């Protein structure tokens, strides 16, 4: 899963940028979105004995340093909460991939190919609709160019 990484500067304070997250980081973010705010003890009680307390603590701290979580001190512990909603994350992720596809570069073709493959696997009718949209847009562009 792709995710956001904070820009350089103070931990947890800047706008996240994209980077790849591990399975555990993604799993914990999903839990935090559901719970809205959480301390290590809360997550550990849900995920023990599969995960050690220190593993959860280290992972939450890493997510905080990447700018995905915010935190506040309550007693001796931190309470963590998302820096952005799941919907905001999905929107930024979509923008990132569209940007990669549109700006070309070395990942543009890979993004478009992955999109076409995903569409093909889930909905062949959508692939036909995309084909019609592309052909219609090409026709409009050709007509516009010939009018110049």
Secondary structure as the mmCIF struct_conf table of DSSP 4:
data_model
#
loop_
_struct_conf.conf_type_id
_struct_conf.id
_struct_conf.beg_label_comp_id
_struct_conf.beg_label_asym_id
_struct_conf.beg_label_seq_id
_struct_conf.end_label_comp_id
_struct_conf.end_label_asym_id
_struct_conf.end_label_seq_id
STRN STRN1 UNK A 2 UNK A 6
HELX_LH_PP_P HELX_LH_PP_P1 UNK A 7 UNK A 7
BEND BEND1 UNK A 8 UNK A 10
TURN_TY1_P TURN_TY1_P1 UNK A 11 UNK A 13
BEND BEND2 UNK A 14 UNK A 14
HELX_LH_PP_P HELX_LH_PP_P2 UNK A 15 UNK A 15
STRN STRN2 UNK A 16 UNK A 20
HELX_LH_PP_P HELX_LH_PP_P3 UNK A 21 UNK A 22
HELX_RH_AL_P HELX_RH_AL_P1 UNK A 23 UNK A 35
BEND BEND3 UNK A 36 UNK A 36
STRN STRN3 UNK A 37 UNK A 39
HELX_RH_AL_P HELX_RH_AL_P2 UNK A 40 UNK A 47
TURN_TY1_P TURN_TY1_P2 UNK A 48 UNK A 50
BEND BEND4 UNK A 51 UNK A 51
HELX_RH_AL_P HELX_RH_AL_P3 UNK A 53 UNK A 65
TURN_TY1_P TURN_TY1_P3 UNK A 66 UNK A 67
BEND BEND5 UNK A 68 UNK A 68
STRN STRN4 UNK A 69 UNK A 74
TURN_TY1_P TURN_TY1_P4 UNK A 75 UNK A 76
STRN STRN5 UNK A 77 UNK A 82
BEND BEND6 UNK A 83 UNK A 84
HELX_RH_AL_P HELX_RH_AL_P4 UNK A 86 UNK A 102
TURN_TY1_P TURN_TY1_P5 UNK A 103 UNK A 103
HELX_RH_AL_P HELX_RH_AL_P5 UNK A 105 UNK A 122
HELX_RH_AL_P HELX_RH_AL_P6 UNK A 124 UNK A 147
#
